[in-house]
Amino acid sequence: MNTFSTSLAAVILFNIAGQANLGQKDNGPPGIDAIVETWRKRQDRVKSFDFMFSGSCSHTVEGAELMKLPSVLRNSIQPVSYRKSLRFVVSGPKAYLEYNTMNWSFDKNEFLPGKTIIANNTTFEKTAFAPDVYSFPTFHIAKAKKENTAAISFFVVPMNLVFRPLGRFQADKVQLDGIQDFKGKSLLIVTHGEDVLWVDPIRGFVPIRYYQRRGNRTIRLVELDYQFDESNGWIPKSWKENGERMSYSAELQVEKYELNPSIPESAFDMNPEPGTLVSDYVDDTYYIMRANDKRMLRPGEFNGTNFEELLHGNETNYVILILLSSLAVSLIVVGWIKIRRRLLKGAIETK
């Protein structure tokens, strides 16, 4: 990449640097501290937001799942294309995400429509899956990965690049690496480890392009476009992205948005509905939520096909079986002890 020493950059960014008043040198381009400080101020200004966006999406089966398929079938699967709708709500480090998707069914060998809701209150991350691959809803409970919204889903990385960049990038590891023309604009090149971000100095260092790189490979490319809001400045209007994971691609447009709305705490928590299979990775328990209780599941008890039987059945027979088994073991032990005593007694008498 070009080094950041060209006089062209200084000329282009002189006025912006002066207006920003963030400590850069006179007659010089803004430094990385100015960029980070502008990001920080945007994060502090936009404490909460509620965005709805939709558009076209295409992907195949996720890599780890794909390897479970026979090679003949694996090579025959074509990416599925559909219209995707998402709602992303954030308040501070808490986040809620709702979106539709298409998931591969191993039983039917086809993609089935589904819906996913993720709620992260910084203590727990709860994920609800509508019936798709399974004919019943499922629910996962896990510890929150980190106290920021950057971890919630790769579907909303563009939003986090704009409003929570310092949740995704560490300020002390961000570096300025050059300047480059892109679609008629002179953009600053910012790096964070292997990742590369192109930001627009004219529009408050908002990200225009993002390369997520691993091992000298670009595994994700995002390009964003903006609209101007008189009260809030530059706001995402649309973006397109391509990802190596699942051969994912999307072109999404913002349908509506609200910045700094008042959002209740309850928006970032949820509980499973009756008739839901629950995997609680915090307590290491598995159960079916019923109207008045939880049907606890033993390891291996749910086999993928007996959900209705477990939902409507009870654990009485299992308890009785355990008691009978325990009683049988006790009788065997007592019987063996008696036999042992008689054998010992007979041996002593013969002497």
C-alpha angles and dihedrals in degrees: 000000000000118000118242097246104094120124088221091069091051092052094047095047101037097100094041091051092051094048093048091057090196101140103276119142120272114265090011137106121266114271129224090269089061091051094048092046091051090050090049092050091051091051091049092047096048100052094161139010142178117206132177119192138164143177146123122325136181133184143143131222116309113262098247091048093044092060090061091066125088110264093244092055093039092059093046098056113109122201114267118232124203144142112275126204124189139180118198120187124182134180114176106309093340121099144184124194129183125180144150121239145166119247129191117247113212090195096053098028093227142092116269126196116251144166130225131196122189123189120185119184093171091256101060134015110210122190125193121196121196117222110288118119087018119044090231134055121267131203132198127199119194139155113271108262094222139342097264138071096245092089099052101090141336088230091075101041091117091058091049091049088059104037105020106028093141089056089059099034129044109235094221092053098051115106136186110234110171148298129278138178115241123175091340096312129106106232131189117235114226123185132198110184104306094340119101126204128186112206131188113234091194092060102043098279094293113169116259100173133015130192116192106200134187124179094351090307125115103227096173137026124190128181121186136198126197145212125207119244114195092215100039108024122227115010128182111266100175143332141194127209143179124200136187090218107092088346084275122188132166144169111201134179129199109247098186139336144187126202123211097002120167106256122187119233089239089069090073098051133060140170130217119264121234111279094038128129107227128201110192107192092177095062093024092235134133125202147147114247111229131183095266107012148005121267100217115214127216120218109284095006093114108062099178095261106056100067096119092048091052093043095054098029128077139225096244095102090048092052091048090049091052091049092048091047091050091048091050091051090048092051091049092050093047091047092050091049091052092048090048092051092050091050091050092047091050091049092052093048093052090057 
